[in-house]
Amino acid sequence: MDTKTLAKLQTRLEHKKEQLAEAIANRGEADTGHRLKGEFTSRFPSHGNKDEENATEVAEYQDTLSTEESLESSLEKVNAALERMEKGTYGECRKCGKEISRERLNAYPEADVCVQC
Ligand SMILES: [Zn+2]
């Protein structure tokens, strides 16, 4: 792959990384109350032990968790792609080792397998 295309894709990945990190940070902020409470509760089990309250918190926490997981797994993919750029293995299929098509990388810069795989 030519360095120009690589640089362009790298910029896009860096940008995506920032956006994802920001989205995760914002979620964390919105959720700080719950999370702190959760930490507090696990460290001090005598606090916040009303069953009803706990059930709501658990449900809300699970909601948050599933969204966070997808943001975080997206971020992981972006980071992995950036790492491959550093190592010089970017654009190679993780499974078959063939080159991933330019079209696919343009559409999905963090792709680590080719269309066939
Ligand atoms: Zn492949």
Backbone and ligand atoms as CSV (ligand in chain L), in Angstrom:
chain,resi,resn,atom,element,x,y,z
A,1,MET,N,N,0.848,-1.209,0.000
A,1,MET,CA,C,0.000,0.000,0.000
A,1,MET,C,C,0.878,1.252,0.000
A,2,ASP,N,N,0.486,2.238,-0.773
A,2,ASP,CA,C,1.305,3.446,-0.825
A,2,ASP,C,C,1.138,4.277,0.450
A,3,THR,N,N,2.186,5.025,0.778
A,3,THR,CA,C,2.216,5.737,2.059
A,3,THR,C,C,1.128,6.804,2.150
A,4,LYS,N,N,0.721,7.341,0.981
A,4,LYS,CA,C,-0.294,8.378,0.967
A,4,LYS,C,C,-1.644,7.822,1.453
A,5,THR,N,N,-2.009,6.664,0.894
A,5,THR,CA,C,-3.250,6.020,1.301
A,5,THR,C,C,-3.182,5.629,2.772
A,6,LEU,N,N,-2.036,5.096,3.145
A,6,LEU,CA,C,-1.837,4.668,4.523
A,6,LEU,C,C,-2.009,5.854,5.483
A,7,ALA,N,N,-1.401,6.985,5.114
A,7,ALA,CA,C,-1.487,8.175,5.953
A,7,ALA,C,C,-2.934,8.652,6.081
A,8,LYS,N,N,-3.657,8.555,4.964
A,8,LYS,CA,C,-5.046,8.991,4.963
A,8,LYS,C,C,-5.889,8.105,5.894
A,9,LEU,N,N,-5.658,6.799,5.776
A,9,LEU,CA,C,-6.401,5.862,6.614
A,9,LEU,C,C,-6.013,6.022,8.082
A,10,GLN,N,N,-4.734,6.321,8.302
A,10,GLN,CA,C,-4.263,6.516,9.671
A,10,GLN,C,C,-4.961,7.715,10.313
A,11,THR,N,N,-5.074,8.800,9.528
A,11,THR,CA,C,-5.768,9.987,10.020
A,11,THR,C,C,-7.212,9.657,10.400
A,12,ARG,N,N,-7.856,8.883,9.533
A,12,ARG,CA,C,-9.241,8.507,9.813
A,12,ARG,C,C,-9.356,7.657,11.069
A,13,LEU,N,N,-8.393,6.755,11.228
A,13,LEU,CA,C,-8.401,5.902,12.413
A,13,LEU,C,C,-8.153,6.709,13.692
A,14,GLU,N,N,-7.205,7.643,13.592
A,14,GLU,CA,C,-6.902,8.499,14.751
A,14,GLU,C,C,-8.146,9.293,15.153
A,15,HIS,N,N,-8.839,9.781,14.121
A,15,HIS,CA,C,-10.045,10.574,14.355
A,15,HIS,C,C,-11.122,9.719,15.018
A,16,LYS,N,N,-11.273,8.527,14.497
A,16,LYS,CA,C,-12.264,7.599,15.038
A,16,LYS,C,C,-11.931,7.251,16.492
A,17,LYS,N,N,-10.653,7.070,16.735
A,17,LYS,CA,C,-10.179,6.744,18.079
A,17,LYS,C,C,-10.577,7.851,19.059
A,18,GLU,N,N,-10.350,9.101,18.624
A,18,GLU,CA,C,-10.719,10.240,19.469
A,18,GLU,C,C,-12.206,10.259,19.764
A,19,GLN,N,N,-12.997,10.052,18.704
A,19,GLN,CA,C,-14.448,10.072,18.862
A,19,GLN,C,C,-14.928,8.982,19.812
A,20,LEU,N,N,-14.360,7.796,19.647
A,20,LEU,CA,C,-14.762,6.680,20.500
A,20,LEU,C,C,-14.348,6.921,21.938
A,21,ALA,N,N,-13.118,7.404,22.108
A,21,ALA,CA,C,-12.630,7.682,23.456
A,21,ALA,C,C,-13.516,8.722,24.131
A,22,GLU,N,N,-13.933,9.704,23.341
A,22,GLU,CA,C,-14.788,10.758,23.869
A,22,GLU,C,C,-16.158,10.201,24.252
A,23,ALA,N,N,-16.702,9.376,23.369
A,23,ALA,CA,C,-18.008,8.769,23.638
A,23,ALA,C,C,-17.958,7.927,24.907
A,24,ILE,N,N,-16.872,7.183,25.066
A,24,ILE,CA,C,-16.713,6.351,26.256
A,24,ILE,C,C,-16.584,7.231,27.501
A,25,ALA,N,N,-15.792,8.300,27.367
A,25,ALA,CA,C,-15.602,9.211,28.496
A,25,ALA,C,C,-16.924,9.877,28.885
A,26,ASN,N,N,-17.702,10.284,27.880
A,26,ASN,CA,C,-18.990,10.910,28.164
A,26,ASN,C,C,-19.943,9.953,28.862
A,27,ARG,N,N,-19.950,8.732,28.398
A,27,ARG,CA,C,-20.783,7.713,29.033
A,27,ARG,C,C,-20.363,7.546,30.486
A,28,GLY,N,N,-19.062,7.500,30.681
A,28,GLY,CA,C,-18.528,7.336,32.018
A,28,GLY,C,C,-18.973,8.456,32.933
A,29,GLU,N,N,-18.965,9.678,32.385
A,29,GLU,CA,C,-19.380,10.830,33.178
A,29,GLU,C,C,-20.844,10.733,33.568
A,30,ALA,N,N,-21.673,10.418,32.570
A,30,ALA,CA,C,-23.109,10.312,32.816
A,30,ALA,C,C,-23.392,9.212,33.827
A,31,ASP,N,N,-22.502,8.283,33.885
A,31,ASP,CA,C,-22.738,7.087,34.674
A,31,ASP,C,C,-21.977,7.102,36.001
A,32,THR,N,N,-21.252,8.159,36.253
A,32,THR,CA,C,-20.373,8.201,37.421
A,32,THR,C,C,-21.121,7.893,38.717
A,33,GLY,N,N,-22.307,8.463,38.839
A,33,GLY,CA,C,-23.093,8.231,40.040
A,33,GLY,C,C,-23.274,6.762,40.327
A,34,HIS,N,N,-23.695,6.045,39.301
A,34,HIS,CA,C,-23.927,4.615,39.468
A,34,HIS,C,C,-22.653,3.870,39.771
A,35,ARG,N,N,-21.642,4.241,39.008
A,35,ARG,CA,C,-20.427,3.488,39.144
A,35,ARG,C,C,-19.809,3.687,40.536
A,36,LEU,N,N,-19.788,4.942,40.976
A,36,LEU,CA,C,-19.231,5.211,42.294
A,36,LEU,C,C,-20.028,4.482,43.357
A,37,LYS,N,N,-21.339,4.531,43.173
A,37,LYS,CA,C,-22.227,3.868,44.117
A,37,LYS,C,C,-21.911,2.371,44.139
A,38,GLY,N,N,-21.712,1.823,42.945
A,38,GLY,CA,C,-21.406,0.403,42.829
A,38,GLY,C,C,-20.118,0.058,43.550
A,39,GLU,N,N,-19.105,0.868,43.320
A,39,GLU,CA,C,-17.824,0.635,43.984
A,39,GLU,C,C,-17.977,0.741,45.485
A,40,PHE,N,N,-18.711,1.777,45.854
A,40,PHE,CA,C,-18.936,2.024,47.261
A,40,PHE,C,C,-19.641,0.834,47.899
A,41,THR,N,N,-20.679,0.362,47.192
A,41,THR,CA,C,-21.470,-0.750,47.712
A,41,THR,C,C,-20.623,-2.008,47.863
A,42,SER,N,N,-19.752,-2.254,46.873
A,42,SER,CA,C,-18.978,-3.484,46.977
A,42,SER,C,C,-17.908,-3.371,48.060
A,43,ARG,N,N,-17.445,-2.156,48.284
A,43,ARG,CA,C,-16.438,-2.000,49.332
A,43,ARG,C,C,-17.066,-1.965,50.718
A,44,PHE,N,N,-18.271,-1.386,50.754
A,44,PHE,CA,C,-18.974,-1.282,52.020
A,44,PHE,C,C,-20.348,-1.931,51.891
A,45,PRO,N,N,-20.408,-3.248,52.012
A,45,PRO,CA,C,-21.636,-3.983,51.696
A,45,PRO,C,C,-22.845,-3.590,52.549
A,46,SER,N,N,-22.634,-2.885,53.630
A,46,SER,CA,C,-23.771,-2.544,54.474
A,46,SER,C,C,-24.582,-1.390,53.875
A,47,HIS,N,N,-24.021,-0.694,52.858
A,47,HIS,CA,C,-24.714,0.446,52.265
A,47,HIS,C,C,-25.542,0.033,51.059
A,48,GLY,N,N,-26.683,0.688,50.874
A,48,GLY,CA,C,-27.511,0.517,49.680
A,48,GLY,C,C,-27.971,-0.912,49.463
A,49,ASN,N,N,-28.449,-1.537,50.499
A,49,ASN,CA,C,-28.848,-2.925,50.354
A,49,ASN,C,C,-30.345,-3.158,50.175
A,50,LYS,N,N,-31.065,-2.095,49.843
A,50,LYS,CA,C,-32.488,-2.290,49.583
A,50,LYS,C,C,-32.652,-3.075,48.290
A,51,ASP,N,N,-33.375,-4.173,48.346
A,51,ASP,CA,C,-33.474,-5.065,47.186
A,51,ASP,C,C,-33.945,-4.357,45.928
A,52,GLU,N,N,-35.009,-3.572,46.069
A,52,GLU,CA,C,-35.603,-2.919,44.906
A,52,GLU,C,C,-34.589,-1.981,44.244
A,53,GLU,N,N,-33.932,-1.219,45.058
A,53,GLU,CA,C,-32.936,-0.263,44.570
A,53,GLU,C,C,-31.813,-0.991,43.840
A,54,ASN,N,N,-31.380,-2.076,44.395
A,54,ASN,CA,C,-30.304,-2.847,43.784
A,54,ASN,C,C,-30.712,-3.423,42.435
A,55,ALA,N,N,-31.934,-3.920,42.350
A,55,ALA,CA,C,-32.400,-4.520,41.102
A,55,ALA,C,C,-32.389,-3.489,39.982
A,56,THR,N,N,-32.865,-2.264,40.277
A,56,THR,CA,C,-32.876,-1.198,39.279
A,56,THR,C,C,-31.460,-0.867,38.866
A,57,GLU,N,N,-30.594,-0.774,39.832
A,57,GLU,CA,C,-29.200,-0.440,39.534
A,57,GLU,C,C,-28.551,-1.493,38.661
A,58,VAL,N,N,-28.826,-2.738,38.965
A,58,VAL,CA,C,-28.222,-3.814,38.183
A,58,VAL,C,C,-28.711,-3.749,36.741
A,59,ALA,N,N,-30.018,-3.540,36.549
A,59,ALA,CA,C,-30.578,-3.456,35.204
A,59,ALA,C,C,-29.951,-2.294,34.446
A,60,GLU,N,N,-29.841,-1.146,35.106
A,60,GLU,CA,C,-29.259,0.024,34.454
A,60,GLU,C,C,-27.793,-0.202,34.151
A,61,TYR,N,N,-27.139,-0.861,35.054
A,61,TYR,CA,C,-25.713,-1.111,34.868
A,61,TYR,C,C,-25.492,-2.026,33.667
A,62,GLN,N,N,-26.363,-3.031,33.523
A,62,GLN,CA,C,-26.227,-3.943,32.398
A,62,GLN,C,C,-26.466,-3.227,31.076
A,63,ASP,N,N,-27.423,-2.311,31.053
A,63,ASP,CA,C,-27.667,-1.505,29.855
A,63,ASP,C,C,-26.408,-0.751,29.469
A,64,THR,N,N,-25.853,-0.073,30.462
A,64,THR,CA,C,-24.654,0.723,30.246
A,64,THR,C,C,-23.521,-0.150,29.752
A,65,LEU,N,N,-23.407,-1.305,30.372
A,65,LEU,CA,C,-22.315,-2.207,30.064
A,65,LEU,C,C,-22.346,-2.662,28.614
A,66,SER,N,N,-23.542,-3.018,28.107
A,66,SER,CA,C,-23.588,-3.528,26.741
A,66,SER,C,C,-23.221,-2.441,25.735
A,67,THR,N,N,-23.647,-1.199,25.996
A,67,THR,CA,C,-23.279,-0.100,25.100
A,67,THR,C,C,-21.780,0.153,25.180
A,68,GLU,N,N,-21.278,0.136,26.403
A,68,GLU,CA,C,-19.863,0.405,26.600
A,68,GLU,C,C,-19.003,-0.660,25.942
A,69,GLU,N,N,-19.469,-1.893,26.009
A,69,GLU,CA,C,-18.702,-2.971,25.407
A,69,GLU,C,C,-18.544,-2.760,23.914
A,70,SER,N,N,-19.615,-2.308,23.244
A,70,SER,CA,C,-19.489,-2.147,21.802
A,70,SER,C,C,-18.600,-0.950,21.466
A,71,LEU,N,N,-18.701,0.121,22.260
A,71,LEU,CA,C,-17.805,1.260,22.054
A,71,LEU,C,C,-16.372,0.840,22.292
A,72,GLU,N,N,-16.188,0.068,23.372
A,72,GLU,CA,C,-14.829,-0.329,23.712
A,72,GLU,C,C,-14.261,-1.341,22.734
A,73,SER,N,N,-15.109,-2.228,22.224
A,73,SER,CA,C,-14.572,-3.180,21.251
A,73,SER,C,C,-14.269,-2.471,19.935
A,74,SER,N,N,-15.049,-1.447,19.594
A,74,SER,CA,C,-14.723,-0.646,18.410
A,74,SER,C,C,-13.381,0.045,18.592
A,75,LEU,N,N,-13.205,0.602,19.785
A,75,LEU,CA,C,-11.953,1.302,20.076
A,75,LEU,C,C,-10.771,0.334,20.021
A,76,GLU,N,N,-10.982,-0.868,20.527
A,76,GLU,CA,C,-9.927,-1.879,20.487
A,76,GLU,C,C,-9.522,-2.193,19.052
A,77,LYS,N,N,-10.533,-2.297,18.174
A,77,LYS,CA,C,-10.251,-2.600,16.765
A,77,LYS,C,C,-9.463,-1.475,16.123
A,78,VAL,N,N,-9.859,-0.237,16.447
A,78,VAL,CA,C,-9.154,0.923,15.899
A,78,VAL,C,C,-7.708,0.932,16.401
A,79,ASN,N,N,-7.538,0.692,17.694
A,79,ASN,CA,C,-6.189,0.663,18.261
A,79,ASN,C,C,-5.345,-0.442,17.644
A,80,ALA,N,N,-5.970,-1.593,17.437
A,80,ALA,CA,C,-5.254,-2.723,16.835
A,80,ALA,C,C,-4.813,-2.369,15.417
A,81,ALA,N,N,-5.700,-1.677,14.684
A,81,ALA,CA,C,-5.356,-1.276,13.313
A,81,ALA,C,C,-4.179,-0.298,13.322
A,82,LEU,N,N,-4.208,0.642,14.271
A,82,LEU,CA,C,-3.105,1.611,14.377
A,82,LEU,C,C,-1.795,0.908,14.743
A,83,GLU,N,N,-1.904,-0.108,15.594
A,83,GLU,CA,C,-0.715,-0.886,15.961
A,83,GLU,C,C,-0.150,-1.616,14.754
A,84,ARG,N,N,-1.061,-2.169,13.943
A,84,ARG,CA,C,-0.603,-2.868,12.738
A,84,ARG,C,C,0.078,-1.899,11.778
A,85,MET,N,N,-0.412,-0.645,11.766
A,85,MET,CA,C,0.241,0.359,10.915
A,85,MET,C,C,1.674,0.591,11.383
A,86,GLU,N,N,1.844,0.645,12.706
A,86,GLU,CA,C,3.187,0.857,13.247
A,86,GLU,C,C,4.112,-0.305,12.914
A,87,LYS,N,N,3.556,-1.513,13.010
A,87,LYS,CA,C,4.354,-2.710,12.753
A,87,LYS,C,C,4.567,-2.951,11.275
A,88,GLY,N,N,3.755,-2.270,10.464
A,88,GLY,CA,C,3.877,-2.460,9.022
A,88,GLY,C,C,3.094,-3.652,8.500
A,89,THR,N,N,2.186,-4.188,9.306
A,89,THR,CA,C,1.387,-5.319,8.850
A,89,THR,C,C,-0.035,-4.904,8.501
A,90,TYR,N,N,-0.276,-3.600,8.504
A,90,TYR,CA,C,-1.627,-3.110,8.212
A,90,TYR,C,C,-2.039,-3.457,6.780
A,91,GLY,N,N,-3.295,-3.865,6.635
A,91,GLY,CA,C,-3.795,-4.167,5.294
A,91,GLY,C,C,-3.660,-5.634,4.923
A,92,GLU,N,N,-3.035,-6.413,5.841
A,92,GLU,CA,C,-2.926,-7.846,5.599
A,92,GLU,C,C,-4.058,-8.561,6.328
A,93,CYS,N,N,-4.611,-9.554,5.687
A,93,CYS,CA,C,-5.669,-10.326,6.323
A,93,CYS,C,C,-5.090,-11.154,7.473
A,94,ARG,N,N,-5.752,-11.034,8.619
A,94,ARG,CA,C,-5.298,-11.727,9.817
A,94,ARG,C,C,-5.422,-13.248,9.645
A,95,LYS,N,N,-6.351,-13.662,8.777
A,95,LYS,CA,C,-6.592,-15.096,8.636
A,95,LYS,C,C,-5.797,-15.742,7.514
A,96,CYS,N,N,-5.854,-15.144,6.329
A,96,CYS,CA,C,-5.197,-15.800,5.200
A,96,CYS,C,C,-3.903,-15.096,4.784
A,97,GLY,N,N,-3.643,-13.908,5.344
A,97,GLY,CA,C,-2.393,-13.211,5.053
A,97,GLY,C,C,-2.379,-12.455,3.742
A,98,LYS,N,N,-3.478,-12.548,2.987
A,98,LYS,CA,C,-3.550,-11.797,1.728
A,98,LYS,C,C,-3.847,-10.329,2.006
A,99,GLU,N,N,-3.639,-9.525,0.975
A,99,GLU,CA,C,-3.904,-8.099,1.124
A,99,GLU,C,C,-5.408,-7.823,1.158
A,100,ILE,N,N,-5.827,-6.999,2.088
A,100,ILE,CA,C,-7.233,-6.598,2.144
A,100,ILE,C,C,-7.455,-5.520,1.086
A,101,SER,N,N,-8.540,-5.610,0.346
A,101,SER,CA,C,-8.749,-4.679,-0.769
A,101,SER,C,C,-8.856,-3.232,-0.291
A,102,ARG,N,N,-8.398,-2.338,-1.144
A,102,ARG,CA,C,-8.423,-0.910,-0.872
A,102,ARG,C,C,-9.850,-0.429,-0.571
A,103,GLU,N,N,-10.808,-0.962,-1.336
A,103,GLU,CA,C,-12.211,-0.564,-1.168
A,103,GLU,C,C,-12.683,-0.894,0.239
A,104,ARG,N,N,-12.320,-2.090,0.669
A,104,ARG,CA,C,-12.750,-2.525,1.995
A,104,ARG,C,C,-12.118,-1.651,3.086
A,105,LEU,N,N,-10.837,-1.353,2.929
A,105,LEU,CA,C,-10.154,-0.530,3.926
A,105,LEU,C,C,-10.688,0.899,3.928
A,106,ASN,N,N,-11.075,1.380,2.758
A,106,ASN,CA,C,-11.663,2.716,2.696
A,106,ASN,C,C,-13.004,2.757,3.421
A,107,ALA,N,N,-13.759,1.680,3.263
A,107,ALA,CA,C,-15.067,1.621,3.897
A,107,ALA,C,C,-14.945,1.323,5.388
A,108,TYR,N,N,-13.914,0.557,5.737
A,108,TYR,CA,C,-13.783,0.073,7.106
A,108,TYR,C,C,-12.298,-0.023,7.435
A,109,PRO,N,N,-11.688,1.120,7.790
A,109,PRO,CA,C,-10.225,1.170,7.945
A,109,PRO,C,C,-9.675,0.226,9.020
A,110,GLU,N,N,-10.518,-0.176,9.984
A,110,GLU,CA,C,-9.997,-1.051,11.030
A,110,GLU,C,C,-10.137,-2.541,10.685
A,111,ALA,N,N,-10.532,-2.825,9.425
A,111,ALA,CA,C,-10.698,-4.209,8.997
A,111,ALA,C,C,-9.412,-4.997,9.201
A,112,ASP,N,N,-9.541,-6.211,9.753
A,112,ASP,CA,C,-8.335,-7.028,9.914
A,112,ASP,C,C,-8.452,-8.378,9.201
A,113,VAL,N,N,-9.585,-8.584,8.502
A,113,VAL,CA,C,-9.707,-9.764,7.639
A,113,VAL,C,C,-10.223,-9.312,6.268
A,114,CYS,N,N,-9.906,-10.091,5.245
A,114,CYS,CA,C,-10.345,-9.719,3.898
A,114,CYS,C,C,-11.806,-10.085,3.685
A,115,VAL,N,N,-12.366,-9.672,2.557
A,115,VAL,CA,C,-13.773,-9.941,2.283
A,115,VAL,C,C,-14.059,-11.441,2.277
A,116,GLN,N,N,-13.128,-12.215,1.712
A,116,GLN,CA,C,-13.315,-13.662,1.619
A,116,GLN,C,C,-13.372,-14.318,2.996
A,117,CYS,N,N,-12.556,-13.831,3.874
A,117,CYS,CA,C,-12.533,-14.433,5.229
A,117,CYS,C,C,-13.609,-13.788,6.093
L,1,ZN,ZN,ZN,-8.365,-13.408,4.192
